[in-house]
Structures are given as structure tokens and as C-alpha cells.
């Protein structure tokens, strides 16, 4: 896979990630099936990106080691979930809500937290 094809596959993964991120705030009965389908598509395309990255192992290693330890752990968790999703059984999804207080955040920090929470929900 060329670098351009890899970038396209990454954009595809981002596309499929948008729905699960948005669906977490919708009523569960209306979104559960769609959520699973989009999650499965995201995990599949993320795996393709990983495979392409391994073709460019040096670039992948540089990219991966530049990630924070938390993001490295998240990547590993997503790849483990992908393997289980594809080869064993569908990932089980549960909607949970929890109220919590937070200190005042800047808009940038809020978006970072929102993104991280969205990715965390995928790993439950």
C-alpha cells in the first residue's frame, strides 16, 4: 500500500470513528446496531492502517514512539479489540452516564478531554 493509500485509509478510519463518537449521546435502542457496524468498520480500517504502517516499519516505529504512553496503550487496546471483534465475537457495547464535576477548562482542553472520553467509551 502506498503512502497516499495509507493516508486515504486513515481518513476512512476517521470517518467511521465519527459515528460512534456522535452516537454515544443518542438514545441507545436507536443506535446500538449502527454503533456496532461503525465500530467494526473503524476497527477494520484501523487495522489496515496498522498493516500499512508495518510496511513502513521505520515510519511506524517513529510515529508510535512519539505517542504518549496513554495513546500507545489506547492503540494497543484498539488493536486487541479489533482482533477479538473480527475473530471471536462482536464487541459488547454499553451506554453509561456519570455526572462529575470538573475544573474550568479552556476550549482547547475541553475538546481534548471530549475526544479522549469518546475514545475511552469505545474501549469499554
N, C-alpha and C positions, 0 to 999 in steps of 0.2 A: 504494500500500500504506500503510495507516495505521500509526502508531507502534506500536499494540498488535500488529498483524500482523507488523511488523518484529521486535518483541521475540519473538514466537512463532517466527518463522523462525530467529532467533538461538538460541533454545533447541533447535530442531530440529538446527541445525548442531552444537551442543554434544553432543547425543545421538549423532549419527553420528561424532563425534570420539572418543567413549569407546571404541568397539570397536578402532580401530587402536591407540590408546594401550595398551589391555589386551593386544591380540594380539601386540605386539612381544615378549612374554615367553613365548609359546606355541610349540610345535613348528611349524616353517614349513610342512610339507606339509599340516597340518590347517587352516591359517588363510589361506593365500595368496589363494584366491578370495574368501572372506568379507572379508578385509582390503581387497582391491581394490574390492569393491562398497561397503563402508562408506566408504572413502576417496573414491570417486566421488560418493557421496551427500553427504558432508561438503563437498566442493568445490562441488557444485551449490548447496547451501543457503547456503554462504558467499558465493557469487556473488550469490544473491538478496538477501542482507543488504547486500552492496555496492551493488547496484542500488537498493534501497530507500534506502540511505544517500545515494545521489546525488540522490534526490528531495528529500531534506532536506540539500542540499549544505552549507549553513552548519553544521548539526549534525555532519555527517560530517567536514568540514574541522576543526572544533574537536576532535572525538574523535581523528581521525587525527594531528593535530599534537601532541596531548597524549601520544601514544605515544612510547616511547623509539625511538631510531634503529634499534635491533635489531628491535623489534617492527614498525616501519614496513617494514623490509626483509623480515621474515618475511611480513607481509601481502602485499606485492608479489610475493614468491616464490609464495605460495599461489595468488594470482590468476593468475599466469603458468602455474602447473601446472594450474590448472583449465581455462584456455583450451586448453592442449595436450591435456589429458585428454579434453575434450569434442570438440574439433575436429580433432585429429590422430590420436593413438593413446593407448592406456591408459598410465598412469604405471607405469613399471617399479619393482618393489619388491624389495629385497634385505635379508636379515637379516644383520646384522653384530654381532659381540660384541667388546668390547675391555675388558680389565681395566685399571683405572687407580687410582692412589691419590689420595685427596682429603683435605684437612684436615678436622678435625672440624667439622660443620655443625650449626646449631640445627635443630629440627624444621621451622620455617618456611622456613629456607634450603634444607633438603633437599627440601621439597615444591616450592619454586620451581625448583630445579635439575631435579627429576624431571619437572615439567611442561615445562620448556624442552627437555629431552632428548627427550621424547615428540614435541614439535612438530618438533624437528630431524630426527628419524627420518622423519617424513612428507615432508621435502623432499629426501631422498636419491634 
